[in-house]
Amino acid sequence: MDDGQENFDIPALRAKLLELLGPQSDIYPVQIEQQFPRILEQVVGLWGKAGLDAYLADLMVTKRPGRKGFPHDVALEIFRLATTHGALGLTPNNSPGTAWDWVDDPELFKREFMNRQE
């Protein structure tokens, strides 16, 4: 876990995100919750706001040198959250778009991403 010195109310964050996801609750990010509670807290706080798109994009394509990236399962959860957030139309109209707008077929991209990780 990357946030050992901070306390996060994981049950409250889980309940809130499950509520926000509604019928999409099957994409709940279990690995993010377990390994990166700070990210979970940010996702819950930014859900429905344009800032979430930018935050998730920054997680996937960092500008900080020397970063090794996320484990495969965590990266997939970030991808699912980003695509779900964009697909549900939760981002305000004045948003510059989602981090995945450049992907013509998100499902094809996801399959190719998963194949490269194997």
MODELLER restraints for C-alpha pairs under 7 A, 6 or more apart:
rsr = mdl.restraints
at = mdl.atoms
rsr.add(forms.Gaussian(group=physical.xy_distance, feature=features.Distance(at['CA:1:A'], at['CA:34:A']), mean=6.78, stdev=0.5))
rsr.add(forms.Gaussian(group=physical.xy_distance, feature=features.Distance(at['CA:1:A'], at['CA:35:A']), mean=4.29, stdev=0.5))
rsr.add(forms.Gaussian(group=physical.xy_distance, feature=features.Distance(at['CA:1:A'], at['CA:36:A']), mean=5.82, stdev=0.5))
rsr.add(forms.Gaussian(group=physical.xy_distance, feature=features.Distance(at['CA:2:A'], at['CA:35:A']), mean=6.48, stdev=0.5))
rsr.add(forms.Gaussian(group=physical.xy_distance, feature=features.Distance(at['CA:2:A'], at['CA:36:A']), mean=5.76, stdev=0.5))
rsr.add(forms.Gaussian(group=physical.xy_distance, feature=features.Distance(at['CA:3:A'], at['CA:36:A']), mean=6.83, stdev=0.5))
rsr.add(forms.Gaussian(group=physical.xy_distance, feature=features.Distance(at['CA:3:A'], at['CA:37:A']), mean=6.84, stdev=0.5))
rsr.add(forms.Gaussian(group=physical.xy_distance, feature=features.Distance(at['CA:3:A'], at['CA:38:A']), mean=6.72, stdev=0.5))
rsr.add(forms.Gaussian(group=physical.xy_distance, feature=features.Distance(at['CA:8:A'], at['CA:37:A']), mean=6.87, stdev=0.5))
rsr.add(forms.Gaussian(group=physical.xy_distance, feature=features.Distance(at['CA:13:A'], at['CA:41:A']), mean=6.56, stdev=0.5))
rsr.add(forms.Gaussian(group=physical.xy_distance, feature=features.Distance(at['CA:13:A'], at['CA:44:A']), mean=6.73, stdev=0.5))
rsr.add(forms.Gaussian(group=physical.xy_distance, feature=features.Distance(at['CA:16:A'], at['CA:44:A']), mean=6.95, stdev=0.5))
rsr.add(forms.Gaussian(group=physical.xy_distance, feature=features.Distance(at['CA:17:A'], at['CA:44:A']), mean=5.70, stdev=0.5))
rsr.add(forms.Gaussian(group=physical.xy_distance, feature=features.Distance(at['CA:18:A'], at['CA:25:A']), mean=5.45, stdev=0.5))
rsr.add(forms.Gaussian(group=physical.xy_distance, feature=features.Distance(at['CA:18:A'], at['CA:28:A']), mean=6.81, stdev=0.5))
rsr.add(forms.Gaussian(group=physical.xy_distance, feature=features.Distance(at['CA:27:A'], at['CA:80:A']), mean=6.74, stdev=0.5))
rsr.add(forms.Gaussian(group=physical.xy_distance, feature=features.Distance(at['CA:29:A'], at['CA:77:A']), mean=5.52, stdev=0.5))
rsr.add(forms.Gaussian(group=physical.xy_distance, feature=features.Distance(at['CA:31:A'], at['CA:73:A']), mean=6.82, stdev=0.5))
rsr.add(forms.Gaussian(group=physical.xy_distance, feature=features.Distance(at['CA:31:A'], at['CA:74:A']), mean=5.79, stdev=0.5))
rsr.add(forms.Gaussian(group=physical.xy_distance, feature=features.Distance(at['CA:32:A'], at['CA:39:A']), mean=6.88, stdev=0.5))
rsr.add(forms.Gaussian(group=physical.xy_distance, feature=features.Distance(at['CA:32:A'], at['CA:40:A']), mean=6.30, stdev=0.5))
rsr.add(forms.Gaussian(group=physical.xy_distance, feature=features.Distance(at['CA:32:A'], at['CA:74:A']), mean=5.89, stdev=0.5))
rsr.add(forms.Gaussian(group=physical.xy_distance, feature=features.Distance(at['CA:33:A'], at['CA:40:A']), mean=5.82, stdev=0.5))
rsr.add(forms.Gaussian(group=physical.xy_distance, feature=features.Distance(at['CA:43:A'], at['CA:52:A']), mean=6.56, stdev=0.5))
rsr.add(forms.Gaussian(group=physical.xy_distance, feature=features.Distance(at['CA:46:A'], at['CA:52:A']), mean=5.07, stdev=0.5))
rsr.add(forms.Gaussian(group=physical.xy_distance, feature=features.Distance(at['CA:48:A'], at['CA:90:A']), mean=4.69, stdev=0.5))
rsr.add(forms.Gaussian(group=physical.xy_distance, feature=features.Distance(at['CA:48:A'], at['CA:91:A']), mean=5.55, stdev=0.5))
rsr.add(forms.Gaussian(group=physical.xy_distance, feature=features.Distance(at['CA:49:A'], at['CA:90:A']), mean=6.92, stdev=0.5))
rsr.add(forms.Gaussian(group=physical.xy_distance, feature=features.Distance(at['CA:49:A'], at['CA:91:A']), mean=5.36, stdev=0.5))
rsr.add(forms.Gaussian(group=physical.xy_distance, feature=features.Distance(at['CA:49:A'], at['CA:92:A']), mean=6.62, stdev=0.5))
rsr.add(forms.Gaussian(group=physical.xy_distance, feature=features.Distance(at['CA:50:A'], at['CA:91:A']), mean=5.08, stdev=0.5))
rsr.add(forms.Gaussian(group=physical.xy_distance, feature=features.Distance(at['CA:50:A'], at['CA:92:A']), mean=6.22, stdev=0.5))
rsr.add(forms.Gaussian(group=physical.xy_distance, feature=features.Distance(at['CA:50:A'], at['CA:95:A']), mean=5.60, stdev=0.5))
rsr.add(forms.Gaussian(group=physical.xy_distance, feature=features.Distance(at['CA:53:A'], at['CA:82:A']), mean=6.52, stdev=0.5))
rsr.add(forms.Gaussian(group=physical.xy_distance, feature=features.Distance(at['CA:53:A'], at['CA:98:A']), mean=5.12, stdev=0.5))
rsr.add(forms.Gaussian(group=physical.xy_distance, feature=features.Distance(at['CA:53:A'], at['CA:99:A']), mean=5.89, stdev=0.5))
rsr.add(forms.Gaussian(group=physical.xy_distance, feature=features.Distance(at['CA:54:A'], at['CA:99:A']), mean=6.76, stdev=0.5))
rsr.add(forms.Gaussian(group=physical.xy_distance, feature=features.Distance(at['CA:56:A'], at['CA:78:A']), mean=6.66, stdev=0.5))
rsr.add(forms.Gaussian(group=physical.xy_distance, feature=features.Distance(at['CA:56:A'], at['CA:82:A']), mean=6.48, stdev=0.5))
rsr.add(forms.Gaussian(group=physical.xy_distance, feature=features.Distance(at['CA:57:A'], at['CA:99:A']), mean=4.97, stdev=0.5))
rsr.add(forms.Gaussian(group=physical.xy_distance, feature=features.Distance(at['CA:72:A'], at['CA:117:A']), mean=6.97, stdev=0.5))
rsr.add(forms.Gaussian(group=physical.xy_distance, feature=features.Distance(at['CA:83:A'], at['CA:100:A']), mean=6.89, stdev=0.5))
rsr.add(forms.Gaussian(group=physical.xy_distance, feature=features.Distance(at['CA:86:A'], at['CA:98:A']), mean=6.05, stdev=0.5))
